[in-house]
Amino acid sequence: MKIYGKILLCCFAATIAASTLHAQTQESSFEFLRLPVSAHSSSLGGHAISLAESDPALYLQNPALLSEVDRRLLGLNAMTWFSGTTIAGAQFCDMFEERARYAFNARYVDYGKIPETTADGTRTGTFHPKDMAVGATFSYMLNDRLSAGLTGNFICSRYGSLTSVAIGVDLGLLYTIPDQGITLAIAATNLGGQIKAFENTFQKLPFDLTASASFRLSHAPFRFTVSMDNLTRWSRSDYYFADDQKSGFGEILKRHLSAGVDLLLSERFYIAAGLNMRNRIELAGEGNKGLTGITIGTGLRIGRVMFDLSYGKYQVSESSLICNFAFNL
């Protein structure tokens, strides 16, 4: 193992320990960093970080997945959200050497024009809020089964005349057992904090510690993925509970879980479906859950082009569509 492989492992262990101690000490800012980028991961419940595939959108949730990219790729993504909001991004990935990969990414969220008013409600015009993030990633295959990755992000939000700037770090590990069709992953995302805050009110980034496992059947075209996010948050106050709703360990555990299944019809085409338990429990209307928390998706590889699409129902009245394109350069 080369020296930078050991450095990645040491950074991961140190930051996990520090973040576990301080994950609940402050409210977070830059919540747009929680929005999904990968259509494939989103279609499996939103936190599938153990998909060992050559997909440039996947590594944004787990930097170690960049090690699975086996060619030079340019990725583009777009997401529909609430009316008037534009969400888009891009990724570039390439090989540094046989075991090393590097990548660059950019994310952009534009919330459209919003009325600007004084404290007494007098309208003075409009303002144009937006969030942006750019980052660089390095991943390294520590051995034939274990990979590690590190991403550094520069993050900026501008709301009217106010600006906030932050530095963030993502770390990830990926362990594969190819002969058994098993992949295991853990990622710590959005470590760091603001270096410039709105009105000098400093907050942490929306840190998340996620673990995920995928298992592909050897004699059937199915792959199952189970994930747990927010692994440092186990208090009732971290989640929404109705006044008459139970809040024991089992109910909190449900809010960490998401799961999905891929139907792998060929190496070029898949269909996926997933369920995010927290979204289903907290965002569904009373007595009318419908498809809330359920996501579906599909992906197609044709020659040098990759296309992924997912649809999610996040509330009874709100849904989202994510599109990923990737081109082999």
C-alpha positions in Angstrom: 0.0 0.0 0.0 1.5 3.3 -1.0 1.8 6.2 1.4 -1.2 8.1 0.2 -3.4 5.0 0.7 -2.4 5.0 4.3 -3.0 8.7 4.6 -6.6 8.2 3.3 -7.3 5.5 5.9 -5.9 7.6 8.7 -8.0 10.6 7.6 -11.1 8.5 7.5 -10.6 7.1 11.0 -9.8 10.5 12.6 -12.6 12.4 11.0 -15.2 9.7 11.9 -14.2 9.9 15.5 -14.3 13.7 15.6 -17.6 13.9 13.8 -19.3 11.4 16.1 -18.5 13.5 19.1 -19.7 16.8 17.6 -22.4 15.8 15.1 -25.2 17.2 17.2 -23.6 20.3 18.8 -24.9 22.8 16.2 -27.6 23.2 13.6 -26.4 22.8 10.0 -26.4 25.1 7.0 -26.0 24.4 3.2 -28.8 21.9 3.2 -28.7 21.7 -0.6 -25.7 19.3 -0.1 -28.3 16.7 1.0 -30.0 16.7 -2.4 -29.4 13.5 -4.4 -27.2 13.7 -7.5 -27.1 10.0 -8.7 -30.3 8.8 -10.4 -29.3 5.2 -9.7 -28.7 5.7 -6.0 -31.9 7.7 -5.7 -33.9 5.0 -7.3 -32.7 2.6 -4.6 -33.9 4.7 -1.7 -31.4 7.6 -1.9 -28.5 6.3 0.2 -27.1 3.5 -1.9 -23.3 4.1 -1.6 -22.2 0.5 -2.3 -22.9 0.3 -6.0 -19.6 -0.7 -7.5 -20.1 0.6 -11.0 -18.3 2.9 -13.5 -20.8 5.8 -13.0 -19.5 9.4 -12.5 -22.5 10.5 -10.4 -22.2 7.8 -7.8 -18.8 9.0 -6.2 -20.4 12.2 -5.0 -22.0 10.2 -2.2 -19.0 8.0 -1.6 -15.6 9.1 -2.9 -14.3 5.5 -2.9 -16.7 4.7 -5.7 -14.5 6.7 -8.0 -12.1 3.7 -8.0 -14.7 1.8 -10.0 -14.5 4.3 -12.9 -12.4 2.6 -15.6 -12.3 5.2 -18.3 -12.3 9.0 -18.9 -15.9 10.2 -18.3 -17.8 13.4 -18.5 -21.1 13.4 -16.5 -24.0 15.8 -16.5 -27.0 15.7 -14.2 -30.2 17.7 -13.7 -33.0 17.4 -11.1 -36.6 18.8 -11.0 -37.6 20.2 -7.6 -40.1 22.8 -6.4 -41.5 25.2 -9.0 -39.0 27.8 -10.1 -35.9 25.9 -8.8 -33.1 24.8 -11.2 -30.7 22.1 -10.1 -27.8 20.9 -12.3 -24.2 19.6 -12.1 -21.3 18.1 -13.9 -18.5 15.7 -13.2 -15.2 14.8 -14.9 -13.4 11.6 -14.0 -10.1 10.1 -15.2 -7.4 7.6 -14.3 -4.2 8.8 -12.6 -2.5 5.4 -12.7 -3.6 1.8 -12.5 -5.0 2.1 -8.9 -5.5 5.9 -8.6 -8.4 8.0 -10.0 -9.1 11.7 -9.9 -12.3 13.8 -10.6 -13.8 17.3 -10.5 -17.4 18.2 -9.9 -19.7 21.2 -9.8 -23.2 21.6 -8.4 -25.6 24.5 -8.9 -29.0 25.3 -7.4 -31.0 28.4 -8.5 -34.2 29.1 -6.6 -35.5 31.7 -9.1 -36.7 35.2 -8.3 -38.2 35.7 -4.8 -40.0 38.8 -3.6 -37.8 41.0 -1.3 -39.7 42.8 1.5 -38.9 44.9 4.6 -39.7 43.8 8.1 -43.2 45.4 7.9 -44.0 43.5 4.7 -43.4 46.3 2.2 -42.1 44.9 -1.1 -38.9 46.5 -2.3 -38.2 44.3 -5.3 -36.9 40.7 -5.9 -33.7 38.8 -5.1 -32.1 35.8 -6.7 -30.8 33.2 -4.2 -28.5 30.5 -5.3 -26.1 27.7 -4.0 -23.0 26.5 -5.6 -20.3 23.9 -4.9 -17.1 22.8 -6.7 -14.9 20.0 -5.7 -12.0 17.6 -6.4 -11.8 13.9 -5.6 -8.9 11.4 -5.3 -9.4 7.7 -4.8 -7.0 4.8 -4.5 -7.4 1.1 -4.6 -5.6 0.0 -1.4 -5.7 -3.6 -2.5 -7.8 -5.8 -4.9 -10.9 -5.5 -2.6 -10.6 -2.3 -0.6 -10.7 1.3 -2.0 -10.7 4.7 -0.3 -11.6 8.1 -1.5 -11.4 11.8 -0.4 -13.3 14.8 -1.8 -12.7 18.5 -1.0 -15.5 21.0 -1.7 -15.6 24.7 -1.9 -19.2 25.8 -1.2 -20.9 29.2 -1.6 -24.4 30.5 -1.1 -25.6 33.9 -2.1 -29.0 35.2 -0.9 -29.6 38.8 -2.0 -26.7 40.9 -0.5 -25.6 38.1 1.9 -22.9 35.6 1.1 -21.8 32.5 3.0 -18.7 30.4 2.1 -17.6 27.0 3.5 -15.0 24.2 3.0 -16.3 20.6 3.1 -14.7 17.2 3.0 -16.1 13.8 2.1 -14.5 10.5 2.9 -15.4 7.0 1.9 -14.4 3.3 1.9 -15.6 0.5 -0.4 -15.0 -3.2 0.1 -15.9 -5.7 -2.6 -16.1 -9.5 -2.5 -16.5 -10.2 -6.3 -16.8 -14.0 -6.0 -19.8 -13.6 -3.7 -21.4 -10.6 -5.3 -21.1 -8.5 -2.1 -20.0 -4.9 -1.8 -19.8 -3.0 1.5 -19.4 0.8 1.9 -19.2 3.5 4.5 -19.0 7.3 3.9 -18.7 10.4 5.9 -19.9 13.4 3.9 -20.1 17.2 4.6 -17.3 17.4 7.2 -16.2 21.0 7.7 -17.7 24.3 8.3 -18.2 27.9 7.2 -15.4 30.4 6.8 -17.8 33.2 6.1 -21.3 33.2 7.5 -24.6 35.1 7.0 -24.5 37.9 9.6 -21.6 36.1 11.4 -23.8 33.2 12.6 -21.6 30.2 12.0 -23.0 26.7 11.5 -21.6 23.3 10.6 -22.3 21.5 7.3 -25.0 18.8 7.2 -22.8 16.0 8.2 -23.9 12.4 7.4 -22.4 9.1 8.2 -23.8 6.4 5.9 -23.3 2.6 5.6 -24.6 0.5 2.8 -24.4 -3.1 1.5 -25.3 -4.6 -1.8 -25.7 -8.3 -2.7 -26.1 -9.7 -6.2 -27.6 -13.1 -6.6 -25.4 -15.5 -8.6 -28.2 -17.3 -10.5 -30.8 -14.6 -10.9 -30.7 -11.0 -12.3 -31.3 -9.3 -9.0 -29.1 -7.1 -6.7 -30.4 -6.0 -3.3 -29.1 -2.9 -1.5 -29.8 -1.9 2.1 -28.5 1.4 3.5 -28.5 3.3 6.8 -27.8 7.0 7.0 -27.5 9.5 9.9 -25.6 7.0 11.9 -24.5 9.6 14.5 -28.1 10.8 15.2 -30.2 8.6 17.5 -32.2 11.2 19.5 -35.9 11.8 19.1 -35.2 15.5 18.6 -33.3 14.7 15.4 -36.5 13.5 13.7 -40.2 14.4 13.3 -42.7 12.7 15.5 -46.4 13.5 15.8 -47.5 14.3 19.3 -49.2 10.9 19.7 -46.6 8.9 17.9 -44.3 6.4 19.6 -40.6 7.3 19.6 -38.8 4.2 20.9 -35.7 2.7 19.4 -37.6 0.8 16.8 -39.2 3.9 15.4 -35.9 5.8 15.3 -34.2 2.9 13.6 -36.8 2.9 10.8 -35.8 6.5 10.1 -32.3 5.4 9.2 -33.3 2.7 6.8 -33.6 2.6 3.0 -33.6 -0.3 0.7 -33.9 -1.1 -3.0 -33.6 -3.8 -5.7 -32.1 -3.8 -9.2 -33.4 -6.0 -11.9 -30.3 -6.4 -14.1 -31.7 -7.4 -17.4 -28.3 -7.1 -19.1 -24.9 -5.4 -18.7 -26.5 -2.4 -20.6 -29.9 -2.1 -19.0 -31.4 -2.2 -15.5 -34.7 -1.3 -13.7 -34.6 -0.3 -10.0 -37.1 0.4 -7.2 -36.5 1.5 -3.6 -38.1 2.8 -0.4 -36.8 5.4 2.0 -38.5 4.8 5.3 -37.9 8.2 6.8 -39.5 10.0 3.8 -42.4 7.6 3.9 -43.0 8.1 7.7 -42.4 11.8 8.0 -43.6 13.3 4.7 -46.7 11.3 4.0 -50.1 13.0 4.6 -52.1 11.8 7.5 -54.0 8.6 6.5 -52.8 8.9 2.9 -49.2 7.6 2.3 -49.7 6.7 -1.3 -46.3 6.4 -3.1 -44.5 8.7 -0.7 -40.9 7.6 -0.1 -41.0 5.2 -3.0 -38.6 5.7 -5.9 -38.2 4.0 -9.3 -35.5 4.2 -11.9 -33.8 2.8 -15.0 -30.5 3.0 -16.8 -29.2 2.3 -20.3 -25.7 2.0 -21.7 -25.3 2.4 -25.4 -21.8 2.5 -26.9 -20.0 5.5 -25.3 -23.2 7.0 -23.7 -24.7 6.2 -20.3 -28.2 7.4 -19.3 -29.9 7.0 -15.9 -33.3 8.3 -14.8 -35.2 8.1 -11.5 -38.5 9.3 -10.2 -39.3 9.9 -6.5 -42.4 10.7 -4.6 -41.3 12.8 -1.7 -44.7 14.0 -0.6 -48.3 13.4 -1.5 -48.2 16.5 -3.7 -44.5 16.8 -4.6 -42.3 14.5 -6.7 -38.8 14.8 -8.3 -37.1 13.6 -11.5 -33.3 13.1 -11.7 -31.5 12.6 -15.0 -27.8 11.6 -15.4 -25.9 11.5 -18.7 -22.3 10.3 -19.0 -20.0 10.3 -22.1 -16.9 8.2 -22.6 -14.2 10.6 -23.7 
